[in-house]
């Protein structure tokens, strides 16, 4: 069996081992396992049963991640996007008054459009037309964004009415644990200990239990009631969407997922070293197809748009290089349905150090930017800082696409810019002017 896995995923060719891939998969899953509980919490406010959505979330993530693993042999994991789930609940259902069934119908249609755009190579052309500067800055920006989320989850950074953010209470037990976890993980990585991020997560979880920051589970295993899944599975109201013509909603799901996925794929590929000599991602069409299939399947299972997760960077940082990492993640998502009591004890303060460390690793790409050339550095800098400052990967890449052609044009280098970059810059400007609510 081991030989079959090694041959199928070409572990030797990618200079990796079964052990490395398993550790990478476990690390990625532990870092993103919160989605199993957070996504149902958001969608529950839209009227969708919590237990039903929890099963749908795990199954959709497992299906989409497995598609990515088998079709591309990349170590990227996919789950329902929390930003899109929030838009689904607060804007579409609660804000616009559509039913969650109609909203799922809009997600389904956006997935179909995604597949059409993938087969017609539109999405691939968009990703491959990105200038090297934006590809480097997207990776760094995502790293900064991940680190910012980690700082928030740890309590090191908190909200502030006047300055928006400020330093948290460093004497809080949870925050102390996160700082200890950061130190432990950093020391382990400095000593080149394999699986250091995963060890750090487990160590902080054990400390959190011993200090009462998180509770021991009442049981190890809980057999799920799959009958509750039927309350949301295959309930997407596609006819209702077509009758009401909610094009704005469909476009919102389409737009945000398109550029979130594009930016995440480029950023993760940059980190993993998957981009070719021209800065393009081989098998990008299959990666995008996996994303599309995940969105369609997810809408049928009962969850909003599925997208490639930035937390995949944690597994890549631990040496994950093939789809076997994704297979481990998918397997863990399926198991999580049965072992939810154990999964639920991992607090956010345990995964926060991992996010900060991964952010550090992804920031290394900034050294390759042409900082002395303002035509290159300004769009790159704005792309990087816009992601954490606006809490959106899509906003960062949008502003980068707007600034890049403008600055290059007035710098006398307009002819070096791909025509698609000009077109996207215009579309992003239109989007910010007329569709700022999206």
C-alpha positions, 0 to 999 in steps of 0.5 A: 500500500505504501509503495502504491502511494509513493508511486502514485504521488511520485514522492521520490520525484518531489524529494519528499516522504510518506512521513513528511506528507502525513505530518504536513497533512495533519498540520494543515488540518489542525490549522484549518479545523476551526472551519468545521465549527465556525462555518456552521455558526455563521450559516446558522444565523441564516436559518441553516441547522448547525449540525447539518452544516457541520457535516456539509462543511466537512464533506465539502472540504474533503471532496474538494481537497481530494479533487485537488490532490488527485487531479493536480498532485498539489498539497492544497486544501479547500474548504468553504470560504468564511468571507463568502459564508459571511456574505452569504448570511449577512448580505444575501439572506439577512440583508437582501431577504433571499432564502438560504435555499436561493442563496445556495442556488446562486452559489451553484450557478457561480460554480457552473460559470467557474467551470465554463471559465476554466474550460475556456481558459479564461481563469488560467489566462487571468492568473498567468497574465499576472506580472511577476511583481504582483505574484511575489507581492500576493504571496507576501501579502497573504503571509502578512494577512495570515500573521495578522489573523494569528495575532488576532486569534492569540489576543496579542492584537485586539480591536480599538475604537480610536486606532482600530487595533492595539496591543492586547492584554499580554497577561491573559492566560490564552494570550500567554499560551499563544506567546509560549506556543510561538516561542516553542514552535520557533525554537523547534524550527530553529533546531530543524525539528520535523513537524515543529508546527504540529508539535507546537499546536499539540503542546499549546492544546495540552497546556490549554487543557491543563490551565483550564483555557479549554475544556476536556472533551466529554467523549472521544467519539460522537456518531453523527446523525446523518439524517439531519444532513438531509435538511440542507442537502440538495436544497439549492433553489436554482429555479428560484435564482433564475426567476428572481434574476439575482445576478448581483449575488451570483457575480459577487460569489463569482468575483470574490472566489475568482480572485481569492482563489487566483491570489491564494494559488499564486501565493501558495505556489510561490511558497512551494516553488511550483511556479515555472521559469515564466512564473506560471503554475503548471496544471493551473487548469486542473487546480481551478477545476478542483475549485469549481467542482468543490463549489458545485458539490458544496452547494449541493451538500449545503454550504457556500462557495468552496475555495483554496485555503491559505492555511495550506501554507502551514502544511507546505511549510512542514514539507508537504509537496504532493497531493498526498498531503491533501489526501491526509487532510481530506481523510481528517475532515471525514474523521472529524465528523465522528471525532468532533469532540476531540477536534473541538478542544483545539483552541484558536490560541493553539493554531495562532502561533502556526499562522504567525510562523507561516506568515513569516515564511511567506513574507520571504518573497519580498526580497525578490521585489524591485524596491528601487523601481517605483513602478514595480514597488508601489503596486507591490507594496499596496497589494501587500498592505491592503490584504491585512488592512482591508481584511481581504485578499481580493481587495489587495489583488484588486488594488494591485491590478489597478495601480500596476498598469497606471504606474507602468504606463506613466513610467514609460513602460506601458508596452510591457504590460499585458493587455489583460492587466489593463482590462482587469484594472478597468474592471476593478475600478468599475467594481469599486465604483459601482459595486462597493457593497460586494 
